Amino acid sequence: MIVGEALNIMQVAGVGAGALVTEMAKSTWESMRSAVARIFRRGGEESAEQDLQLIDAARQQLLDSMTAERASVEEKLRRELAMQLEVFLRKNPDAVQELQDLIDEVKGATDGDGAKTSVHHNNASMVVVSAGDINASGGFHYRAPEQSR
């Protein structure tokens, strides 16, 4: 394995772990779990069951955590799941792209695809909606439409 491949596996595992933890508390968890199960099956049914048991235990730990400790539990689970995914991907490098595709799909679903913004009775302020980063180093300059005529 070349160094770039190892870095790619580590990167995909880390981002994948973050996506898993983020999805664990959402109503869409079952579809995410099914997608992850398909990926884990590349390592065989028995191995997939063991990996899914670890994922399920991590999710339960997150759901059982107190609100005040949620952030630290999420961080701990991200680290643990990143290690689990990295080990899996090293054994099954053909699954790297499939996991990356799943990450991209989840990211697309949460990055504003289909997001709606409604602003009503907004008379004295400015609303900025962006699907990406905004560089406001020069500041925002706003003039009411009737002043710009």
C-alpha positions as CSV (number, residue, x, y, z in Angstrom):
1,M,0.0,0.0,0.0
2,I,1.4,3.4,-0.9
3,V,1.4,6.3,1.4
4,G,-1.4,8.2,-0.5
5,E,-3.6,5.2,-0.2
6,A,-3.1,5.0,3.6
7,L,-3.8,8.7,4.0
8,N,-6.9,8.3,1.9
9,I,-8.1,5.4,4.0
10,M,-7.5,7.4,7.2
11,Q,-9.2,10.4,5.8
12,V,-12.3,8.5,4.6
13,A,-12.5,6.6,7.9
14,G,-12.4,9.8,9.9
15,V,-15.0,11.6,7.8
16,G,-17.1,8.4,7.7
17,A,-17.0,8.2,11.5
18,G,-18.1,11.8,11.8
19,A,-21.0,11.1,9.3
20,L,-22.1,8.0,11.3
21,V,-22.1,9.9,14.6
22,T,-24.0,12.8,13.1
23,E,-26.6,10.4,11.6
24,M,-27.1,8.3,14.8
25,A,-29.5,10.7,16.5
26,K,-31.5,11.4,13.3
27,S,-34.7,9.8,12.1
28,T,-32.9,8.7,9.0
29,W,-30.6,6.4,11.0
30,E,-32.1,3.1,9.7
31,S,-31.3,3.9,6.1
32,M,-27.7,4.9,7.1
33,R,-27.3,1.7,9.1
34,S,-28.5,-0.3,6.1
35,A,-26.0,1.4,3.8
36,V,-23.2,0.8,6.3
37,A,-24.3,-2.9,6.6
38,R,-23.9,-3.3,2.9
39,I,-20.4,-1.9,3.1
40,F,-19.4,-4.2,6.0
41,R,-20.7,-7.2,4.2
42,R,-17.7,-6.9,1.9
43,G,-15.7,-8.4,4.8
44,G,-18.1,-11.4,5.2
45,E,-21.4,-11.9,7.1
46,E,-19.9,-12.8,10.4
47,S,-17.5,-9.8,10.4
48,A,-20.4,-7.5,9.3
49,E,-22.5,-8.6,12.3
50,Q,-19.7,-7.9,14.7
51,D,-19.0,-4.5,13.1
52,L,-22.7,-3.6,13.2
53,Q,-23.0,-4.6,16.9
54,L,-20.2,-2.1,17.7
55,I,-22.0,0.6,15.6
56,D,-25.3,-0.2,17.4
57,A,-23.6,-0.1,20.8
58,A,-22.1,3.3,19.9
59,R,-25.4,4.7,18.8
60,Q,-27.1,3.5,22.0
61,Q,-24.3,5.1,24.1
62,L,-25.0,8.4,22.2
63,L,-28.7,8.2,22.7
64,D,-28.4,7.3,26.4
65,S,-26.0,10.2,27.0
66,M,-27.1,13.3,29.0
67,T,-27.4,16.5,27.0
68,A,-24.6,18.1,28.9
69,E,-22.2,15.3,28.0
70,R,-23.4,14.8,24.4
71,A,-20.5,16.7,22.7
72,S,-17.8,14.7,24.6
73,V,-19.6,11.4,23.9
74,E,-19.8,12.3,20.2
75,E,-16.1,13.1,20.1
76,K,-15.2,9.8,21.8
77,L,-17.4,7.9,19.4
78,R,-15.9,9.6,16.4
79,R,-12.5,8.5,17.5
80,E,-13.6,4.9,18.2
81,L,-15.5,4.6,14.9
82,A,-12.7,6.1,12.9
83,M,-10.4,3.4,14.2
84,Q,-13.0,0.7,13.5
85,L,-13.6,2.0,10.0
86,E,-9.8,2.4,9.3
87,V,-9.2,-1.3,10.3
88,F,-12.1,-2.4,8.1
89,L,-11.0,-0.3,5.1
90,R,-7.4,-1.6,5.4
91,K,-8.7,-5.2,5.2
92,N,-11.2,-4.2,2.5
93,P,-9.7,-1.4,0.4
94,D,-12.3,-2.0,-2.3
95,A,-14.9,-0.5,0.1
96,V,-13.1,2.9,0.4
97,Q,-14.9,4.3,-2.6
98,E,-18.3,2.9,-1.5
99,L,-17.9,4.5,1.9
100,Q,-16.8,7.8,0.2
101,D,-19.9,7.7,-1.9
102,L,-22.1,7.2,1.2
103,I,-20.4,10.1,2.9
104,D,-21.0,12.3,-0.2
105,E,-24.6,11.2,-0.3
106,V,-25.1,12.1,3.4
107,K,-23.2,15.4,3.0
108,G,-25.3,16.3,0.0
109,A,-28.5,15.6,2.0
110,T,-27.4,17.9,4.8
111,D,-25.6,20.6,2.7
112,G,-28.7,22.4,1.7
113,D,-29.9,20.2,-1.2
114,G,-33.6,20.9,-1.0
115,A,-33.2,23.3,1.9
116,K,-35.8,26.0,2.0
117,T,-35.6,29.4,3.5
118,S,-38.5,31.7,4.1
119,V,-38.3,35.2,5.3
120,H,-41.4,37.2,6.2
121,H,-41.9,40.8,7.4
122,N,-38.2,41.5,7.2
123,N,-38.2,45.3,7.0
124,A,-35.1,46.4,8.9
125,S,-32.5,43.7,8.4
126,M,-30.6,41.8,5.7
127,V,-30.9,38.0,5.1
128,V,-28.0,36.2,3.5
129,V,-28.6,32.6,2.3
130,S,-25.6,30.7,0.9
131,A,-25.0,27.1,-0.2
132,G,-21.3,27.6,0.5
133,D,-18.7,29.7,2.2
134,I,-19.1,33.5,2.3
135,N,-16.1,35.8,2.5
136,A,-17.3,39.0,4.0
137,S,-13.9,40.5,4.7
138,G,-15.0,43.7,2.9
139,G,-18.2,43.7,4.9
140,F,-21.8,43.6,3.7
141,H,-23.3,46.7,2.2
142,Y,-27.0,46.7,2.1
143,R,-29.3,49.3,0.8
144,A,-33.1,49.0,0.8
145,P,-34.5,48.5,-2.7
146,E,-36.4,51.8,-2.6
147,Q,-33.1,53.6,-1.8
148,S,-31.2,52.1,-4.7
149,R,-33.5,53.4,-7.5
